[in-house]
């Protein structure tokens, strides 16, 4: 699956993932993360969020990189409500907000005219030592 992702063959990565699941193979958090990245690259955010939910149901905490991929994709699609929800979930899982997440969310706040919220988020990441 990782090779498919590297070659930008996103549908093939998903196909391998689904075949493995269908055969009853136990997939790990890394496999889920690869497929989350693949579906985000083709902007299927519903499936990406569903996969994050499955990961948590299996007891795995999605990595900072996995959350970042989905949050940034949500921002690109203009779904800032979901991006904020995922950021809160990420932080409650014990992970820190990173520059990519913060930048995407600040851009979203500004696009919606919420400059004060963007500045508040900026202050949070500065105080948190992200920048």
Backbone as CSV, one residue per row, in Angstrom:
resi,resn,N_x,N_y,N_z,CA_x,CA_y,CA_z,C_x,C_y,C_z
1,UNK,0.824,-1.189,0.000,0.000,0.000,0.000,0.869,1.255,0.000
2,UNK,1.939,1.198,0.757,2.832,2.361,0.823,3.417,2.663,-0.556
3,UNK,3.765,1.612,-1.311,4.313,1.803,-2.658,3.276,2.445,-3.570
4,UNK,2.021,2.028,-3.434,0.949,2.633,-4.238,0.825,4.117,-3.923
5,UNK,0.886,4.437,-2.653,0.777,5.833,-2.238,1.934,6.644,-2.795
6,UNK,3.132,6.074,-2.709,4.323,6.757,-3.217,4.205,7.043,-4.711
7,UNK,3.599,6.117,-5.441,3.430,6.261,-6.891,2.135,6.994,-7.253
8,UNK,1.457,7.520,-6.227,0.197,8.246,-6.397,-0.885,7.391,-7.045
9,UNK,-0.890,6.121,-6.721,-1.931,5.194,-7.177,-2.878,4.975,-6.000
10,UNK,-3.651,6.019,-5.710,-4.462,6.055,-4.510,-5.562,4.999,-4.507
11,UNK,-6.235,4.817,-5.645,-7.304,3.821,-5.710,-6.756,2.414,-5.489
12,UNK,-5.549,2.162,-5.981,-4.954,0.836,-5.792,-4.622,0.592,-4.326
13,UNK,-4.153,1.608,-3.632,-3.881,1.466,-2.198,-5.169,1.122,-1.465
14,UNK,-6.253,1.814,-1.817,-7.550,1.528,-1.206,-8.003,0.109,-1.524
15,UNK,-7.780,-0.311,-2.759,-8.188,-1.652,-3.192,-7.464,-2.721,-2.371
16,UNK,-6.148,-2.579,-2.205,-5.386,-3.531,-1.391,-5.911,-3.555,0.046
17,UNK,-6.197,-2.381,0.572,-6.703,-2.258,1.934,-8.029,-2.999,2.079
18,UNK,-8.958,-2.733,1.167,-10.279,-3.373,1.220,-10.176,-4.882,1.027
19,UNK,-9.298,-5.321,0.130,-9.103,-6.762,-0.075,-8.576,-7.417,1.196
20,UNK,-7.618,-6.775,1.834,-7.054,-7.320,3.071,-8.123,-7.403,4.157
21,UNK,-8.922,-6.354,4.284,-10.009,-6.358,5.267,-11.006,-7.464,4.943
22,UNK,-11.348,-7.583,3.656,-12.310,-8.592,3.218,-11.843,-10.015,3.488
23,UNK,-10.555,-10.217,3.497,-9.995,-11.549,3.767,-9.789,-11.799,5.261
24,UNK,-10.168,-10.819,6.057,-10.057,-10.986,7.498,-8.679,-10.721,8.066
25,UNK,-7.800,-10.140,7.262,-6.467,-9.815,7.766,-6.565,-8.667,8.764
26,UNK,-5.790,-8.755,9.816,-5.786,-7.692,10.821,-4.843,-6.590,10.346
27,UNK,-5.411,-5.440,10.079,-4.625,-4.301,9.602,-4.225,-3.435,10.786
28,UNK,-3.039,-2.869,10.708,-2.550,-2.045,11.805,-2.788,-0.562,11.535
29,UNK,-2.400,0.250,12.514,-2.592,1.696,12.409,-1.854,2.269,11.208
30,UNK,-0.691,1.713,10.880,0.077,2.211,9.730,-0.689,2.000,8.431
31,UNK,-1.326,0.841,8.280,-2.117,0.572,7.069,-3.277,1.554,6.969
32,UNK,-3.948,1.790,8.089,-5.045,2.759,8.091,-4.534,4.150,7.728
33,UNK,-3.403,4.538,8.278,-2.852,5.865,7.996,-2.542,6.042,6.516
34,UNK,-2.021,4.994,5.892,-1.720,5.053,4.459,-2.993,5.264,3.658
35,UNK,-4.036,4.520,4.001,-5.286,4.635,3.247,-5.969,5.971,3.526
36,UNK,-5.870,6.465,4.753,-6.421,7.798,5.054,-5.751,8.836,4.161
37,UNK,-4.447,8.750,4.028,-3.734,9.695,3.158,-4.189,9.540,1.710
38,UNK,-4.378,8.309,1.268,-4.821,8.067,-0.113,-6.195,8.673,-0.367
39,UNK,-7.140,8.470,0.554,-8.485,9.000,0.319,-8.512,10.519,0.459
40,UNK,-7.639,11.073,1.296,-7.558,12.536,1.390,-6.983,13.132,0.111
41,UNK,-6.067,12.420,-0.523,-5.503,12.918,-1.778,-6.549,13.017,-2.874
42,UNK,-7.577,12.215,-2.792,-8.670,12.342,-3.764,-9.893,13.029,-3.133
43,UNK,-9.668,13.623,-1.962,-10.628,14.487,-1.270,-11.923,13.780,-0.876
44,UNK,-11.851,12.506,-0.524,-13.012,11.782,0.000,-12.955,11.866,1.523
45,UNK,-13.405,13.011,2.036,-13.261,13.265,3.467,-14.221,12.451,4.310
46,UNK,-15.380,12.090,3.753,-16.295,11.236,4.509,-15.633,9.900,4.816
47,UNK,-15.002,9.309,3.811,-14.318,8.034,4.014,-13.122,8.206,4.947
48,UNK,-12.389,9.295,4.810,-11.242,9.540,5.691,-11.691,9.600,7.151
49,UNK,-12.781,10.304,7.416,-13.291,10.412,8.786,-13.812,9.066,9.282
50,UNK,-14.421,8.302,8.396,-14.890,6.957,8.744,-13.705,6.059,9.129
51,UNK,-12.615,6.167,8.381,-11.419,5.374,8.683,-10.793,5.792,10.014
52,UNK,-10.791,7.094,10.305,-10.298,7.553,11.612,-11.133,6.952,12.737
53,UNK,-12.441,6.927,12.525,-13.353,6.352,13.524,-13.054,4.868,13.722
54,UNK,-12.858,4.140,12.626,-12.513,2.716,12.715,-11.218,2.526,13.497
55,UNK,-10.239,3.368,13.230,-8.963,3.266,13.947,-9.193,3.375,15.451
56,UNK,-9.966,4.376,15.846,-10.225,4.582,17.274,-11.010,3.410,17.862
57,UNK,-11.944,2.852,17.069,-12.714,1.698,17.544,-11.814,0.496,17.800
58,UNK,-10.723,0.369,17.042,-9.756,-0.707,17.253,-8.784,-0.385,18.390
59,UNK,-8.913,0.813,18.954,-8.054,1.202,20.062,-6.774,1.899,19.648
60,UNK,-6.662,2.253,18.385,-5.469,2.947,17.913,-5.713,4.452,17.914
61,UNK,-4.715,5.188,18.338,-4.781,6.645,18.257,-4.134,7.039,16.933
62,UNK,-4.900,7.692,16.053,-4.278,8.160,14.808,-3.087,9.058,15.132
63,UNK,-2.073,8.981,14.316,-0.860,9.773,14.549,-1.107,11.251,14.250
64,UNK,-0.172,12.064,14.683,-0.232,13.497,14.371,-0.293,13.704,12.860
65,UNK,0.495,12.933,12.130,0.510,13.052,10.670,-0.812,12.673,10.034
66,UNK,-1.462,11.641,10.574,-2.753,11.213,10.028,-3.808,12.282,10.273
67,UNK,-3.858,12.782,11.511,-4.795,13.871,11.799,-4.502,15.082,10.919
68,UNK,-3.242,15.434,10.791,-2.866,16.601,9.992,-3.350,16.457,8.560
69,UNK,-3.163,15.287,7.979,-3.595,15.040,6.602,-5.083,15.317,6.438
70,UNK,-5.894,14.815,7.367,-7.349,14.976,7.255,-7.759,16.420,7.540
71,UNK,-7.163,17.037,8.539,-7.518,18.418,8.886,-7.181,19.366,7.740
72,UNK,-6.013,19.213,7.156,-5.622,20.073,6.032,-6.546,19.838,4.837
73,UNK,-6.915,18.584,4.580,-7.846,18.291,3.484,-9.210,18.925,3.752
74,UNK,-9.664,18.873,4.998,-10.932,19.530,5.353,-10.843,21.028,5.082
75,UNK,-9.715,21.621,5.444,-9.514,23.047,5.194,-9.549,23.370,3.720
76,UNK,-8.917,22.526,2.907,-8.909,22.755,1.458,-10.309,22.679,0.874
77,UNK,-11.157,21.847,1.474,-12.534,21.723,0.987,-13.460,22.753,1.619
78,UNK,-12.942,23.533,2.553,-13.766,24.543,3.203,-14.611,24.000,4.336
79,UNK,-14.337,22.783,4.783,-15.097,22.172,5.874,-14.377,22.439,7.198
80,UNK,-14.455,23.697,7.636,-13.705,24.110,8.810,-14.339,23.631,10.109
81,UNK,-15.638,23.361,10.089,-16.285,22.810,11.281,-15.693,21.437,11.590
82,UNK,-15.571,20.597,10.565,-14.981,19.266,10.749,-13.494,19.377,11.083
83,UNK,-12.806,20.319,10.460,-11.383,20.516,10.755,-11.187,20.878,12.227
84,UNK,-12.029,21.766,12.744,-11.930,22.152,14.159,-12.267,20.984,15.075
85,UNK,-13.281,20.209,14.703,-13.658,19.042,15.502,-12.491,18.057,15.583
86,UNK,-11.853,17.823,14.432,-10.725,16.895,14.402,-9.523,17.438,15.175
87,UNK,-9.307,18.751,15.115,-8.212,19.357,15.889,-8.453,19.144,17.370
88,UNK,-9.697,19.340,17.819,-10.024,19.122,19.230,-9.831,17.657,19.616
89,UNK,-10.241,16.757,18.719,-10.066,15.323,18.954,-8.574,14.977,19.036
90,UNK,-7.807,15.569,18.153,-6.358,15.348,18.115,-5.725,15.759,19.445
91,UNK,-6.083,16.940,19.916,-5.524,17.463,21.162,-5.991,16.619,22.352
92,UNK,-7.264,16.209,22.349,-7.762,15.397,23.465,-7.133,14.006,23.475
93,UNK,-6.563,13.589,22.336,-5.854,12.304,22.263,-4.425,12.415,22.782
94,UNK,-4.031,13.632,23.168,-2.691,13.831,23.702,-1.680,14.320,22.679
95,UNK,-2.153,14.608,21.467,-1.258,15.104,20.420,-1.290,16.628,20.404
96,UNK,-0.224,17.227,19.893,-0.146,18.689,19.824,-0.528,19.190,18.441
97,UNK,-1.088,20.380,18.429,-1.347,21.058,17.165,-0.004,21.418,16.543
98,UNK,0.142,21.179,15.248,1.392,21.525,14.564,1.148,22.699,13.620
99,UNK,2.188,23.145,12.952,2.071,24.322,12.083,1.102,24.113,10.926
100,UNK,1.100,22.923,10.334,0.201,22.673,9.202,-1.254,22.755,9.641
101,UNK,-1.566,22.162,10.778,-2.934,22.207,11.306,-3.300,23.641,11.667
102,UNK,-2.429,24.306,12.406,-2.708,25.679,12.829,-2.878,26.597,11.626
103,UNK,-2.009,26.470,10.644,-2.109,27.310,9.447,-3.407,27.094,8.702
104,UNK,-3.817,25.842,8.565,-5.064,25.530,7.875,-6.261,26.110,8.628
105,UNK,-6.250,25.962,9.950,-7.361,26.476,10.751,-7.383,28.001,10.780
106,UNK,-6.208,28.626,10.877,-6.172,30.095,10.866,-6.679,30.631,9.530
107,UNK,-6.295,29.987,8.452,-6.784,30.393,7.128,-8.301,30.271,7.074
108,UNK,-8.819,29.181,7.609,-10.269,28.985,7.631,-10.984,30.057,8.426
109,UNK,-10.433,30.392,9.588,-11.033,31.451,10.397,-11.042,32.767,9.630
110,UNK,-9.944,33.086,8.989,-9.854,34.340,8.232,-10.829,34.346,7.061
111,UNK,-10.939,33.219,6.366,-11.861,33.145,5.224,-13.306,33.353,5.659
112,UNK,-13.617,32.936,6.885,-14.974,33.111,7.404,-15.147,34.455,8.097
113,UNK,-14.085,35.262,8.106,-14.166,36.580,8.729,-13.923,36.564,10.226
114,UNK,-13.477,35.435,10.766,-13.221,35.302,12.200,-11.745,35.552,12.506
115,UNK,-11.300,36.771,12.242,-9.887,37.108,12.429,-9.490,36.970,13.896
116,UNK,-10.396,37.316,14.805,-10.080,37.191,16.234,-9.806,35.743,16.622
117,UNK,-10.583,34.803,16.062,-10.334,33.387,16.338,-9.000,32.939,15.749
118,UNK,-8.665,33.464,14.583,-7.369,33.141,13.974,-6.235,33.637,14.866
119,UNK,-6.372,34.848,15.377,-5.344,35.404,16.266,-5.266,34.634,17.582
120,UNK,-6.426,34.212,18.084,-6.460,33.418,19.311,-5.719,32.091,19.103
121,UNK,-5.951,31.449,17.972,-5.258,30.201,17.660,-3.757,30.447,17.518
122,UNK,-3.399,31.553,16.879,-1.982,31.901,16.752,-1.336,32.035,18.130
123,UNK,-2.023,32.742,19.034,-1.501,32.902,20.395,-1.336,31.546,21.085
124,UNK,-2.318,30.645,20.877,-2.247,29.311,21.488,-1.024,28.538,21.009
125,UNK,-0.745,28.608,19.712,0.387,27.821,19.213,1.719,28.437,19.621
126,UNK,1.748,29.761,19.758,2.973,30.406,20.241,3.203,30.024,21.704
127,UNK,2.135,30.114,22.513,2.250,29.764,23.933,2.582,28.288,24.116
128,UNK,2.085,27.449,23.210,2.340,26.016,23.292,3.702,25.607,22.768
129,UNK,4.468,26.559,22.254,5.813,26.272,21.779,5.881,25.649,20.396
130,UNK,4.785,25.720,19.646,4.781,25.145,18.297,5.657,25.971,17.371
131,UNK,5.634,27.292,17.547,6.484,28.173,16.736,7.483,28.888,17.622
